[in-house]
Amino acid sequence: MKVQAMMNPNVITVEPSSSVALAAKLLSHHNIGALPVCSADGRLRGMVTDRDIILRCIAAEEDPAQTPVREIMSRGCTTISAQQNGQEAIALMASKQVRRLPVVDNGKLVGVLSLADIARSQRFDMEAAQALGKISENIVRR
């Protein structure tokens, strides 16, 4: 099964110049843990997570209303193409220890694929569980 068939194409994004406060509000309102950061032309620039907000902004005593997302986002995100298959996505998630993959086409964000999306497809149940185990290995050791 291709990534395109499993991904969520309705993605909430934020621009690099948006405030961290806005990103936090979007995360809360949509009950999600990460936002792709995209430029006005739809190109993926990074990702910002609830953890980024806590560690890189709040704990650093920065003002979320005055801090732009670009200052705390993760750059160089691992991505996948909509045309790749689920096995490749699972292997990539496990090796990079990520739970979400931005899906890009010609550098532009077209969706996000999460481990939950893969599990819901019911085609890769065991593989998704194994990938989650690998992703969580370092968390347990920390």
RAURBEL-V265096 format. One record per residue. N is the residue number from 0. SS is DSSP state (A for helix, B for strand, O for the rest). PHI is phi in whole degrees, 0 to 359 (NA if undefined). PSI is psi as a letter, one per 40 degrees, with the letter a starting at -180 (none if undefined). Layout:
BEGIN
n->{N	N}
ss->{SS	SS}
phi->{PHI	PHI}
psi->{PSI	PSI}
END
This chain:
BEGIN
n->{0	1	2	3	4	5	6	7	8	9	10	11	12	13	14	15	16	17	18	19	20	21	22	23	24	25	26	27	28	29	30	31	32	33	34	35	36	37	38	39	40	41	42	43	44	45	46	47	48	49	50	51	52	53	54	55	56	57	58	59	60	61	62	63	64	65	66	67	68	69	70	71	72	73	74	75	76	77	78	79	80	81	82	83	84	85	86	87	88	89	90	91	92	93	94	95	96	97	98	99	100	101	102	103	104	105	106	107	108	109	110	111	112	113	114	115	116	117	118	119	120	121	122	123	124	125	126	127	128	129	130	131	132	133	134	135	136	137	138	139	140	141}
ss->{O	B	A	A	A	A	O	B	O	O	O	O	B	B	O	O	O	O	B	A	A	A	A	A	A	A	A	A	A	A	O	O	O	B	B	B	B	B	O	O	O	O	B	B	B	B	B	B	B	A	A	A	A	A	A	A	A	A	O	O	O	O	O	O	O	O	O	B	A	A	A	O	O	B	O	O	O	O	B	B	B	O	O	O	B	A	A	A	A	A	A	A	A	A	A	A	O	O	O	B	B	B	B	B	B	O	O	B	B	B	B	B	B	B	A	A	A	A	A	A	O	O	O	O	A	A	A	A	A	A	A	A	A	A	A	A	A	A	A	A	A	O}
phi->{NA	280	305	305	283	253	290	264	277	264	256	276	235	222	272	302	275	294	284	299	300	296	301	297	296	295	301	294	299	264	53	233	252	208	232	292	255	235	286	303	274	88	282	289	249	170	225	233	243	300	295	302	297	293	282	266	241	297	295	275	59	268	274	301	286	253	267	284	306	302	281	238	289	273	255	63	293	286	233	218	271	297	272	285	262	300	299	296	297	297	298	294	300	295	290	266	54	234	261	223	236	295	256	238	226	54	82	258	290	239	172	225	246	248	300	297	298	294	298	296	293	59	263	233	307	295	296	296	296	295	297	299	300	293	298	278	308	290	295	293	283	292}
psi->{h	i	d	d	e	d	i	h	e	g	h	h	i	i	i	d	e	i	i	d	d	d	d	d	d	d	d	d	d	e	f	i	e	i	h	i	h	i	i	d	e	e	h	h	d	a	i	h	i	d	d	d	d	d	d	e	c	d	d	e	f	i	h	d	d	e	h	i	d	d	e	e	i	h	i	f	i	h	i	i	i	d	e	i	i	d	d	d	d	d	d	d	d	d	d	e	f	i	e	i	h	h	h	i	h	f	e	h	h	e	a	h	h	i	d	d	d	d	d	d	e	e	d	f	d	d	d	d	d	d	d	d	d	d	d	e	d	d	d	d	d	none}
END
